Amino acid sequence: MEKYRTRTKKQLSFRLLKFFIFLFFICLTQNLFGQSYRNLRIKPVSSIGFTNTECEFVLEIPNMKSSRVRTTIQNLPEGIHLVSSQKEEILLNNQKSTRITYFFVFDKPGKYTIPPIPAFIGYYNYNIRFNSIEI
């Protein structure tokens, strides 16, 4: 009986070791390959906009097909309205990339910063921030 229990404990510890090594490699690949999209920003086409006219914001995601990108705008502050958005596939540096264009309307003049939006790019989730705009 003692030999059987010893063998089982060794097998269990070996399996646990393999599991932790697997988790380590998953975390490592997520940190190495996920870094390239953490610094993305949604930029206005013009730094100055006008009230009750469409202001255009652009997000360009290099080396990612449009079918592997999903973004959602959940909450907007009062006085900001999303009119429409457009997603298209473009070529950046001879590689397929994605460009998402957002059209907003602002009710009052002032300096606005839209809250970050959640984005699913490839296999990872990101919060992408907007640059501010003067209306």
MDTraj code that builds the backbone (N, CA, C; nanometers):
import mdtraj as md
import numpy as np

residues = "MET GLU LYS TYR ARG THR ARG THR LYS LYS GLN LEU SER PHE ARG LEU LEU LYS PHE PHE ILE PHE LEU PHE PHE ILE CYS LEU THR GLN ASN LEU PHE GLY GLN SER TYR ARG ASN LEU ARG ILE LYS PRO VAL SER SER ILE GLY PHE THR ASN THR GLU CYS GLU PHE VAL LEU GLU ILE PRO ASN MET LYS SER SER ARG VAL ARG THR THR ILE GLN ASN LEU PRO GLU GLY ILE HIS LEU VAL SER SER GLN LYS GLU GLU ILE LEU LEU ASN ASN GLN LYS SER THR ARG ILE THR TYR PHE PHE VAL PHE ASP LYS PRO GLY LYS TYR THR ILE PRO PRO ILE PRO ALA PHE ILE GLY TYR TYR ASN TYR ASN ILE ARG PHE ASN SER ILE GLU ILE".split()
xyz = np.array([
    [0.0802, -0.1198, 0.0000],
    [0.0000, 0.0000, 0.0000],
    [0.0847, 0.1266, 0.0000],
    [0.1924, 0.1289, 0.0711],
    [0.2750, 0.2472, 0.0813],
    [0.3329, 0.2872, -0.0533],
    [0.3741, 0.1910, -0.1319],
    [0.4320, 0.2222, -0.2621],
    [0.3283, 0.2861, -0.3532],
    [0.2071, 0.2399, -0.3476],
    [0.1015, 0.2945, -0.4321],
    [0.0728, 0.4402, -0.3970],
    [0.0651, 0.4743, -0.2716],
    [0.0396, 0.6111, -0.2281],
    [0.1556, 0.7029, -0.2660],
    [0.2763, 0.6557, -0.2539],
    [0.3923, 0.7360, -0.2898],
    [0.3915, 0.7661, -0.4388],
    [0.3604, 0.6695, -0.5184],
    [0.3561, 0.6891, -0.6619],
    [0.2458, 0.7889, -0.6978],
    [0.1328, 0.7820, -0.6341],
    [0.0230, 0.8724, -0.6614],
    [0.0593, 1.0156, -0.6230],
    [0.1266, 1.0339, -0.5112],
    [0.1689, 1.1675, -0.4702],
    [0.2700, 1.2248, -0.5684],
    [0.3596, 1.1420, -0.6173],
    [0.4571, 1.1888, -0.7167],
    [0.3874, 1.2284, -0.8462],
    [0.2911, 1.1486, -0.8880],
    [0.2170, 1.1816, -1.0104],
    [0.1389, 1.3108, -0.9926],
    [0.0777, 1.3277, -0.8775],
    [0.0015, 1.4487, -0.8505],
    [0.0916, 1.5710, -0.8501],
    [0.2063, 1.5621, -0.7851],
    [0.2972, 1.6762, -0.7823],
    [0.3527, 1.7059, -0.9216],
    [0.3798, 1.6042, -1.0004],
    [0.4274, 1.6273, -1.1367],
    [0.3200, 1.6944, -1.2217],
    [0.1959, 1.6510, -1.2065],
    [0.0850, 1.7134, -1.2811],
    [0.0653, 1.8584, -1.2390],
    [0.0753, 1.8852, -1.1099],
    [0.0640, 2.0236, -1.0627],
    [0.1770, 2.1098, -1.1183],
    [0.2965, 2.0564, -1.1228],
    [0.4091, 2.1298, -1.1786],
    [0.3846, 2.1625, -1.3257],
    [0.3370, 2.0646, -1.4021],
    [0.3065, 2.0895, -1.5436],
    [0.1973, 2.1950, -1.5582],
    [0.0971, 2.1927, -1.4730],
    [-0.0113, 2.2905, -1.4782],
    [0.0414, 2.4312, -1.4518],
    [0.1273, 2.4479, -1.3501],
    [0.1816, 2.5795, -1.3200],
    [0.2742, 2.6300, -1.4307],
    [0.3489, 2.5434, -1.4922],
    [0.4328, 2.5828, -1.6059],
    [0.3449, 2.6277, -1.7223],
    [0.2359, 2.5573, -1.7464],
    [0.1420, 2.5954, -1.8520],
    [0.0825, 2.7334, -1.8239],
    [0.0402, 2.7585, -1.7009],
    [-0.0136, 2.8897, -1.6638],
    [0.0906, 2.9992, -1.6800],
    [0.2133, 2.9698, -1.6438],
    [0.3206, 3.0670, -1.6583],
    [0.3393, 3.1071, -1.8041],
    [0.3404, 3.0097, -1.8949],
    [0.3575, 3.0407, -2.0372],
    [0.2384, 3.1170, -2.0939],
    [0.1195, 3.0884, -2.0485],
    [0.0021, 3.1638, -2.0955],
    [0.0126, 3.3093, -2.0510],
    [0.0481, 3.3315, -1.9249],
    [0.0638, 3.4692, -1.8756],
    [0.1763, 3.5408, -1.9484],
    [0.2839, 3.4713, -1.9760],
    [0.3973, 3.5307, -2.0457],
    [0.3590, 3.5722, -2.1874],
    [0.2906, 3.4866, -2.2599],
    [0.2517, 3.5218, -2.3970],
    [0.1509, 3.6345, -2.3982],
    [0.0618, 3.6381, -2.3007],
    [-0.0351, 3.7475, -2.2961],
    [0.0361, 3.8798, -2.2722],
    [0.1344, 3.8822, -2.1849],
    [0.2070, 4.0053, -2.1586],
    [0.2963, 4.0462, -2.2753],
    [0.3587, 3.9508, -2.3412],
    [0.4478, 3.9848, -2.4522],
    [0.3714, 4.0309, -2.5749],
    [0.2686, 3.9564, -2.6133],
    [0.1983, 3.9874, -2.7369],
    [0.0837, 4.0850, -2.7157],
    [0.0373, 4.1023, -2.5950],
    [-0.0714, 4.1946, -2.5673],
    [-0.0255, 4.3382, -2.5514],
    [0.1034, 4.3629, -2.5395],
    [0.1549, 4.4967, -2.5161],
    [0.1357, 4.5896, -2.6349],
    [0.1294, 4.5375, -2.7545],
    [0.1299, 4.6235, -2.8720],
    [0.0037, 4.7075, -2.8863],
    [-0.1065, 4.6688, -2.8239],
    [-0.2307, 4.7434, -2.8386],
    [-0.2706, 4.8204, -2.7130],
    [-0.1893, 4.8182, -2.6103],
    [-0.2230, 4.8891, -2.4870],
    [-0.2134, 5.0405, -2.5018],
    [-0.1348, 5.0897, -2.5944],
    [-0.1135, 5.2332, -2.6095],
    [-0.1979, 5.2948, -2.7202],
    [-0.2975, 5.2245, -2.7691],
    [-0.3836, 5.2799, -2.8731],
    [-0.4665, 5.3939, -2.8167],
    [-0.4888, 5.4956, -2.8975],
    [-0.5730, 5.6094, -2.8605],
    [-0.6689, 5.6378, -2.9747],
    [-0.7870, 5.6845, -2.9394],
    [-0.8848, 5.7285, -3.0392],
    [-0.8667, 5.8785, -3.0521],
    [-0.8261, 5.9218, -3.1711],
    [-0.7863, 6.0608, -3.1917],
    [-0.8896, 6.1351, -3.2753],
    [-0.9169, 6.2601, -3.2403],
    [-1.0054, 6.3401, -3.3257],
    [-0.9322, 6.3800, -3.4528],
    [-1.0069, 6.3894, -3.5613],
    [-0.9471, 6.4313, -3.6883],
    [-0.9029, 6.5761, -3.6788],
    [-0.9830, 6.6579, -3.6114],
    [-0.9492, 6.7977, -3.5889],
    [-0.9498, 6.8236, -3.4389],
    [-0.8559, 6.9035, -3.3892],
    [-0.8492, 6.9282, -3.2448],
    [-0.9575, 7.0253, -3.1980],
    [-1.0228, 7.0919, -3.2919],
    [-1.1304, 7.1856, -3.2599],
    [-1.2555, 7.1449, -3.3360],
    [-1.3685, 7.1407, -3.2668],
    [-1.4951, 7.1063, -3.3300],
    [-1.5990, 7.2130, -3.3041],
    [-1.7169, 7.1953, -3.3602],
    [-1.8261, 7.2907, -3.3445],
    [-1.9478, 7.2197, -3.2880],
    [-2.0307, 7.2955, -3.2161],
    [-2.1513, 7.2367, -3.1587],
    [-2.2489, 7.2003, -3.2691],
    [-2.3243, 7.0947, -3.2450],
    [-2.4296, 7.0453, -3.3343],
    [-2.3795, 7.0108, -3.4745],
    [-2.2523, 6.9822, -3.4880],
    [-2.1971, 6.9279, -3.6126],
    [-2.1210, 6.8001, -3.5780],
    [-2.1082, 6.7122, -3.6730],
    [-2.0415, 6.5839, -3.6482],
    [-1.8909, 6.6039, -3.6316],
    [-1.8375, 6.5502, -3.5241],
    [-1.6932, 6.5500, -3.4991],
    [-1.6445, 6.4068, -3.5174],
    [-1.5400, 6.3934, -3.5943],
    [-1.4911, 6.2618, -3.6342],
    [-1.3716, 6.2204, -3.5484],
    [-1.3774, 6.0982, -3.4939],
    [-1.2683, 6.0385, -3.4174],
    [-1.2260, 5.9105, -3.4883],
    [-1.0941, 5.8828, -3.4907],
    [-1.0424, 5.7680, -3.5654],
    [-0.9558, 5.6810, -3.4735],
    [-0.9780, 5.5507, -3.4842],
    [-0.8960, 5.4510, -3.4164],
    [-0.8369, 5.3602, -3.5230],
    [-0.7037, 5.3524, -3.5287],
    [-0.6360, 5.2638, -3.6236],
    [-0.5657, 5.1536, -3.5458],
    [-0.5969, 5.0288, -3.5815],
    [-0.5404, 4.9123, -3.5146],
    [-0.4519, 4.8398, -3.6150],
    [-0.3199, 4.8489, -3.6006],
    [-0.2299, 4.7866, -3.6980],
    [-0.2267, 4.6349, -3.6845],
    [-0.2058, 4.5693, -3.7971],
    [-0.1859, 4.4238, -3.8047],
    [-0.3008, 4.3424, -3.7475],
    [-0.4230, 4.3893, -3.7630],
    [-0.5381, 4.3157, -3.7116],
    [-0.6537, 4.3298, -3.8107],
    [-0.7078, 4.2165, -3.8519],
    [-0.8209, 4.2173, -3.9447],
    [-0.9448, 4.2716, -3.8744],
    [-1.0325, 4.3314, -3.9512],
    [-1.1516, 4.3922, -3.8924],
    [-1.2457, 4.2889, -3.8314],
    [-1.2417, 4.1661, -3.8786],
    [-1.3287, 4.0629, -3.8223],
    [-1.2872, 4.0225, -3.6809],
    [-1.1646, 4.0571, -3.6395],
    [-1.1148, 4.0195, -3.5066],
    [-1.1160, 4.1367, -3.4089],
    [-1.1918, 4.2433, -3.4444],
    [-1.1990, 4.3622, -3.3591],
    [-1.3450, 4.3919, -3.3269],
    [-1.3742, 4.4082, -3.1971],
    [-1.5084, 4.4486, -3.1546],
    [-1.4954, 4.5584, -3.0503],
    [-1.5688, 4.6664, -3.0697],
    [-1.5711, 4.7750, -2.9719],
    [-1.7159, 4.8089, -2.9395],
    [-1.7375, 4.8595, -2.8187],
    [-1.8709, 4.9032, -2.7794],
    [-1.8588, 5.0342, -2.7029],
    [-1.9545, 5.1209, -2.7262],
    [-1.9626, 5.2452, -2.6503],
    [-2.0823, 5.2304, -2.5586],
    [-2.0547, 5.2217, -2.4282],
    [-2.1606, 5.1922, -2.3334],
    [-2.2258, 5.3175, -2.2776],
    [-2.1477, 5.4058, -2.2178],
    [-2.2012, 5.5261, -2.1540],
    [-2.1334, 5.6486, -2.2122],
    [-2.2137, 5.7502, -2.2385],
    [-2.1595, 5.8779, -2.2818],
    [-2.2081, 5.9857, -2.1854],
    [-2.1240, 6.0834, -2.1565],
    [-2.1678, 6.1927, -2.0697],
    [-2.2812, 6.2722, -2.1346],
    [-2.3495, 6.3459, -2.0513],
    [-2.4599, 6.4282, -2.1007],
    [-2.4061, 6.5341, -2.1971],
    [-2.4733, 6.5519, -2.3067],
    [-2.4331, 6.6499, -2.4065],
    [-2.3502, 6.5924, -2.5205],
    [-2.3170, 6.4635, -2.5143],
    [-2.2420, 6.3971, -2.6210],
    [-2.3298, 6.2864, -2.6773],
    [-2.3434, 6.2835, -2.8098],
    [-2.4274, 6.1832, -2.8745],
    [-2.3480, 6.1137, -2.9845],
    [-2.3546, 5.9809, -2.9847],
    [-2.2924, 5.9027, -3.0918],
    [-2.3879, 5.9011, -3.2104],
    [-2.3429, 5.9498, -3.3249],
    [-2.4260, 5.9527, -3.4454],
    [-2.4115, 5.8209, -3.5204],
    [-2.2871, 5.7819, -3.5472],
    [-2.2629, 5.6568, -3.6184],
    [-2.1175, 5.6157, -3.6021],
    [-2.0889, 5.4952, -3.6471],
    [-1.9509, 5.4479, -3.6503],
    [-1.9331, 5.3643, -3.7759],
    [-1.8093, 5.3547, -3.8188],
    [-1.7788, 5.2827, -3.9422],
    [-1.6486, 5.2059, -3.9218],
    [-1.6515, 5.0767, -3.9545],
    [-1.5315, 4.9926, -3.9424],
    [-1.4916, 4.9473, -4.0816],
    [-1.3632, 4.9632, -4.1122],
    [-1.3152, 4.9236, -4.2449],
    [-1.1763, 4.8630, -4.2334],
    [-1.1431, 4.7818, -4.3312],
    [-1.0113, 4.7198, -4.3365],
    [-0.9235, 4.8037, -4.4294],
    [-0.8032, 4.8381, -4.3828],
    [-0.7113, 4.9214, -4.4595],
    [-0.5747, 4.8542, -4.4632],
    [-0.4846, 4.9115, -4.5425],
    [-0.3456, 4.8651, -4.5465],
    [-0.2570, 4.9683, -4.4777],
    [-0.1880, 4.9260, -4.3723],
    [-0.0876, 5.0085, -4.3059],
    [0.0440, 4.9328, -4.3114],
    [0.1441, 4.9930, -4.3714],
    [0.2760, 4.9286, -4.3861],
    [0.2643, 4.7924, -4.4538],
    [0.1823, 4.7851, -4.5558],
    [0.1592, 4.6640, -4.6355],
    [0.1049, 4.5472, -4.5535],
    [0.0329, 4.5758, -4.4470],
    [-0.0317, 4.4724, -4.3676],
    [-0.1767, 4.5113, -4.3431],
    [-0.2644, 4.4108, -4.3403],
    [-0.4059, 4.4375, -4.3179],
    [-0.4262, 4.4923, -4.1781],
    [-0.4946, 4.6039, -4.1697],
    [-0.5212, 4.6705, -4.0428],
    [-0.6670, 4.7133, -4.0408],
    [-0.7094, 4.7663, -3.9281],
    [-0.8478, 4.8070, -3.9110],
    [-0.8535, 4.9542, -3.8739],
    [-0.9491, 5.0252, -3.9331],
    [-0.9751, 5.1642, -3.8980],
    [-1.1215, 5.1740, -3.8571],
    [-1.1445, 5.2274, -3.7382],
    [-1.2811, 5.2512, -3.6902],
    [-1.2977, 5.4014, -3.6760],
    [-1.4032, 5.4540, -3.7379],
    [-1.4325, 5.5959, -3.7334],
    [-1.5618, 5.6162, -3.6566],
    [-1.5580, 5.7051, -3.5569],
    [-1.6750, 5.7386, -3.4755],
    [-1.7154, 5.8816, -3.5058],
    [-1.8462, 5.9060, -3.5131],
    [-1.8997, 6.0397, -3.5362],
    [-1.9841, 6.0805, -3.4156],
    [-1.9431, 6.1882, -3.3488],
    [-2.0124, 6.2385, -3.2302],
    [-2.0659, 6.3781, -3.2568],
    [-2.1727, 6.4126, -3.1843],
    [-2.2266, 6.5485, -3.1846],
    [-2.2225, 6.5981, -3.0409],
    [-2.1733, 6.7223, -3.0224],
    [-2.1629, 6.7839, -2.8908],
    [-2.2635, 6.8983, -2.8825],
    [-2.3347, 6.9069, -2.7695],
    [-2.4405, 7.0071, -2.7531],
    [-2.3881, 7.1437, -2.7123],
    [-2.2877, 7.1495, -2.6256],
    [-2.2395, 7.2751, -2.5697],
    [-2.0910, 7.2915, -2.5968],
    [-2.0435, 7.4171, -2.6017],
    [-1.8992, 7.4377, -2.6155],
    [-1.8262, 7.4024, -2.4859],
    [-1.7000, 7.3671, -2.4994],
    [-1.6166, 7.3312, -2.3842],
    [-1.5114, 7.2308, -2.4266],
    [-1.4327, 7.1858, -2.3307],
    [-1.3311, 7.0842, -2.3575],
    [-1.3868, 6.9506, -2.3099],
    [-1.3933, 6.8516, -2.3998],
    [-1.4537, 6.7225, -2.3694],
    [-1.3501, 6.6114, -2.3801],
    [-1.3624, 6.5164, -2.2876],
    [-1.2886, 6.3915, -2.2959],
    [-1.3903, 6.2795, -2.2795],
    [-1.4061, 6.2003, -2.3816],
    [-1.5017, 6.0901, -2.3803],
    [-1.4411, 5.9770, -2.2987],
    [-1.5210, 5.9082, -2.2146],
    [-1.4659, 5.7983, -2.1345],
    [-1.4135, 5.6846, -2.2217],
    [-1.3178, 5.6065, -2.1711],
    [-1.2620, 5.4957, -2.2496],
    [-1.3685, 5.3932, -2.2874],
    [-1.3446, 5.3273, -2.3996],
    [-1.4383, 5.2244, -2.4445],
    [-1.3709, 5.0878, -2.4353],
    [-1.4494, 4.9846, -2.4037],
    [-1.3926, 4.8494, -2.4037],
    [-1.3791, 4.7985, -2.5471],
    [-1.2706, 4.7305, -2.5728],
    [-1.2455, 4.6745, -2.7058],
    [-1.1919, 4.5326, -2.6907],
    [-1.2368, 4.4468, -2.7788],
    [-1.1875, 4.3088, -2.7846],
    [-1.1072, 4.2975, -2.9129],
    [-0.9749, 4.2897, -2.9005],
    [-0.8848, 4.2873, -3.0155],
    [-0.8103, 4.1552, -3.0137],
    [-0.8296, 4.0756, -3.1171],
    [-0.7686, 3.9442, -3.1205],
    [-0.8306, 3.8571, -3.0138],
    [-0.7525, 3.8225, -2.9132],
    [-0.8016, 3.7405, -2.8025],
    [-0.7992, 3.8139, -2.6691],
    [-0.7765, 3.9446, -2.6697],
    [-0.7574, 4.0185, -2.5462],
    [-0.8535, 4.1368, -2.5364],
    [-0.8829, 4.1771, -2.4131],
    [-0.9676, 4.2929, -2.3864],
    [-0.8803, 4.4130, -2.3518],
    [-0.9201, 4.5291, -2.4007],
    [-0.8492, 4.6533, -2.3745],
    [-0.9503, 4.7629, -2.3448],
    [-0.9075, 4.8648, -2.2714],
    [-0.9844, 4.9880, -2.2564],
    [-0.9088, 5.0948, -2.3333],
    [-0.9708, 5.1448, -2.4382],
    [-0.9037, 5.2405, -2.5265],
    [-0.9549, 5.3799, -2.4955],
    [-0.8608, 5.4715, -2.4722],
    [-0.8943, 5.6080, -2.4329],
    [-0.9063, 5.6997, -2.5533],
    [-0.9863, 5.8044, -2.5349],
    [-1.0040, 5.9094, -2.6338],
    [-0.9105, 6.0253, -2.6007],
    [-0.8610, 6.0920, -2.7046],
    [-0.7943, 6.2200, -2.6842],
    [-0.9020, 6.3261, -2.6681],
    [-0.8716, 6.4316, -2.5966],
    [-0.9724, 6.5364, -2.5721],
    [-0.9884, 6.6242, -2.6962],
    [-1.1021, 6.6952, -2.6978],
    [-1.1331, 6.7853, -2.8091],
    [-1.1945, 6.9135, -2.7531],
    [-1.1642, 7.0235, -2.8177],
    [-1.2175, 7.1537, -2.7795],
    [-1.3339, 7.1871, -2.8726],
    [-1.4488, 7.2129, -2.8145],
    [-1.5697, 7.2463, -2.8925],
    [-1.6010, 7.3926, -2.8728],
])
top = md.Topology()
chain = top.add_chain()
for i, resn in enumerate(residues, 1):
    res = top.add_residue(resn, chain, resSeq=i)
    for name in ("N", "CA", "C"):
        top.add_atom(name, md.element.get_by_symbol(name[0]), res)
traj = md.Trajectory(xyz[None], top)
